[in-house]
Amino acid sequence: MGISGIRAISVLAVCGVLACGALACGLLPAAAQEMKKQYWATSLARTVDDSLLRGLDAAVARGEVGWLDVEPKYSTPPLRRGVNLIFYHVGGNCYIGADCDRFPRSEPTGDRWGGNERSLDLDDPAVRKIVVDDLVGLVRKADQIAPAGATVGVHLDNVHNLRASGLAEMFNAYLAAVEAARQEGRISKDRKVGYVAKNNAGQFQRALADKLIVAPPLYQIQENAELDEDGELDFRSRTAAETGRRCNIPVFLKTFGTDVAYTNRDGEDVKVTRSMSEQMAKFANISGAAWSRDESSYRPTFYVQGAAVRQLPPGKPHLCE
């Protein structure tokens, strides 16, 4: 099905999936729109670091917006009211074995993950349908355990090979499937549901700017964020920050201590440090930065909050400025 067809069947998704009260709901005057800090507690390797969980609870207690973004195969900690729940999916890759066997075909990833993952073609409708069905299952699981009033969603990885049109096909199909499940009573009718934009910042920005996707993401993640020798943020992270400004969404940077930020004048590689992450969080439209010692373990041990995000009316059927 083409983008126009998916967009047509997704009209309800803009309000239904995002739980809009009515299509007539509009923007409040800018002065009346509340600005809120964001807290992103995440781990895809194992359970979330205790210090990040304590920070999440403290942030929510202060009335800030809290996101718990986790791999569902690990135990989910008890969720206090106010915490939004996001479940991870490997997306454009599959895990070698039974997971990959479900798909018509898969290819070697050709990167460091090739020992346990293979690459999928998300532009293939048959592949996309299997992934969408997985995502709806994750939303149903999150819906059952998330606190009342919480937003739930999916963090779809490995979409870096998709162009703007492919991202739209993927996420419009997901939003339409969630709305269908809602109408069938398989997902709570009042549950707010969305998706996360992961990497591929330029193509996500194009898909949103051209209004190809029927709803903006809950937030954007940009991995492997770096600062150069002059303290400038890398281009991809700056692109994500601009999307955050246009769409009024949080932007979280993921940093790794094994990444080389730059090579200094003495020819020495300078790795990304915790203090660099703190500096990154001070840039405009960056909501926070999480640091892990090593990219082989996606389990941050440090998170620093950044800019507050304007809170639009709940479920407003908007795209981006």
ABEGO torsion letter per residue (X at the ends): XBAAAAAAAAAAAAAAAAGBABAABBBBBAAABBBBBBBBBBBAABBBBAAAAAAAAAAAAAGBBBBBBBBAABBBBBBBBGBBBBBBBAEABBBBEAAAAABABBBBAGBAAAAABBBBBAABAAAAAAAAAAAAAAAAAAAAABBBGBBBBBBBBGAAABBAAAAAAAAAAAAAAAAAAAAAGABBAABBBBBBBBEGAAAAAAAAAAGABABBBABBBBBGBBBBAAGBBBAAAAAAAAAAAAAGBBBBBBBBAABBABBBAAGBBBBBBAAAAAAAAABBGBAEBBBBABAABBBBABBBBBBBBBBBBBGBBBBBX
